[in-house]
């Protein structure tokens, strides 16, 4: 008797991944994990400057859609979803892994963050996810899963994280409210809180190397997580095995967050 070959658990699923900057990006780990488990992927790049770094990764993953997306530019998000609707007609998974704040608004501490700088950080890092969810939901005809990348600084004070702490806290709250609103449509929403990772965005934080070393010492597993740990955690949450989980903030940090 021949064994029936199992299909990859995400085969036939369509995933949009936003926020890949290079091969070290958390979003790339997510895209790679989804692809390994059978999903088709759509990948975006920020602008022409970033395109040469992202395009080879999109080719490697056989991305069916490769499109520009700068959420601060009016119309780009709508154009992306118009392309997805025309080419795929449906969507199952969305990963939002974008955040931004001006250097002067991060480095000066929260007290010295300008009002327009705070608003800009909130718009790009939080409200763009809400806009994305609104456009994605009608394409998730059979339900789906949405993810937004957060960080431990949303719940605890992390020195030098400054304005991004309140911003990520707002993102986690937005995920919970979206989970509530989209639940009746069988759409699940999670925020993911990875431990410190050597990404381009994180490297801009003051004393980031010290943060990495401290995380290794504090983690019960004794080592840092990598982008594939985050990717496969998201992939699990996108499978039917997690069909009744929603509104969670999942820490993927080797246990750093449980330590006093």
C-alpha positions, -999 to 999 in steps of 0.1 A, spaced: 0 0 0 15 33 -11 13 62 13 -6 92 1 17 122 -2 8 150 21 2 184 6 21 214 22 -2 228 48 -3 263 32 -6 251 -4 -30 272 -24 -28 301 2 -19 335 -10 2 357 13 11 394 10 43 403 28 51 440 33 84 453 48 112 433 32 144 455 30 170 428 26 178 392 35 180 400 72 144 414 74 119 397 96 94 400 67 117 380 46 117 352 72 79 352 71 78 351 33 104 323 32 85 302 58 51 307 40 67 297 7 84 266 22 49 255 34 33 259 0 19 294 -1 22 318 -30 37 352 -21 33 388 -30 62 410 -20 66 448 -19 96 471 -20 98 506 -6 112 525 -35 137 523 -64 166 526 -40 155 495 -21 143 475 -52 178 460 -61 180 445 -26 145 430 -26 141 419 -62 165 390 -60 147 377 -29 114 380 -46 128 360 -76 142 334 -52 107 329 -36 90 329 -70 69 358 -59 38 361 -81 34 398 -74 63 422 -69 52 458 -65 63 491 -49 47 503 -17 54 534 3 24 537 27 32 574 31 24 580 -5 -13 585 -14 -27 558 -37 2 533 -35 -16 510 -10 -48 511 -31 -28 504 -63 -12 473 -47 -45 458 -36 -60 466 -70 -32 445 -85 -38 417 -60 -75 417 -68 -69 415 -105 -42 389 -104 -53 367 -75 -89 377 -67 -84 366 -31 -60 368 -2 -54 346 28 -24 361 48 -11 396 53 22 405 71 27 441 80 64 447 90 69 484 85 76 511 110 93 545 109 102 575 130 126 603 123 160 600 139 157 632 158 124 621 173 138 588 184 171 600 197 158 629 217 137 609 240 99 609 242 97 643 259 115 659 230 95 641 202 78 666 180 41 665 175 44 660 137 71 634 143 49 614 167 20 616 142 42 604 113 54 575 133 18 565 142 6 569 107 33 547 91 37 522 119 1 518 130 -26 534 109 -11 519 77 -19 485 91 -55 496 97 -57 508 61 -42 476 49 -67 455 69 -96 474 55 -84 467 19 -74 431 26 -106 420 44 -129 419 13 -104 397 -4 -103 372 25 -135 355 13 -129 323 33 -113 340 63 -76 347 68 -49 358 91 -32 392 95 0 399 113 17 431 125 53 432 139 57 447 174 84 447 200 88 442 238 92 480 241 54 482 236 48 468 271 80 475 290 104 504 289 134 496 267 161 523 269 165 543 237 133 529 221 116 561 231 87 572 208 84 537 193 73 523 226 40 541 226 37 536 189 41 498 192 17 498 221 -9 514 199 -2 488 172 -8 460 196 -41 476 207 -51 481 171 -46 444 164 -69 434 193 -96 458 181 -92 445 145 -94 409 158 -127 418 174 -142 436 143 -130 410 118 -137 379 138 -172 374 124 -156 372 90 -133 344 102 -103 368 99 -78 365 127 -54 392 137 -22 389 157 7 411 168 40 394 168 67 405 192 102 392 182 132 394 204 161 416 194 173 408 159 200 422 137 178 439 112 185 472 94 158 490 113 170 478 147 206 487 141 196 524 142 189 522 179 215 535 203 235 508 221 218 481 201 247 457 204 244 459 242 207 451 239 216 419 218 241 408 244 218 414 272 190 394 255 213 364 251 221 365 288 185 368 299 169 344 275 160 310 292 170 292 259 204 310 260 204 323 225 188 349 202 160 340 178 163 345 141 140 356 113 130 320 105 118 315 141 95 344 136 85 332 101 75 297 112 56 311 143 35 332 119 31 303 95 17 281 123 -8 309 132 -19 310 96 -27 273 95 -60 256 105 -42 243 137 -46 279 150 -81 286 137 -95 297 171 -66 319 181 -69 356 175 -60 389 191 -28 375 206 5 392 210 29 363 205 65 367 218 91 350 197 121 359 219 135 327 235 116 336 267 133 370 273 99 386 281 92 364 311 123 375 330 121 401 357 
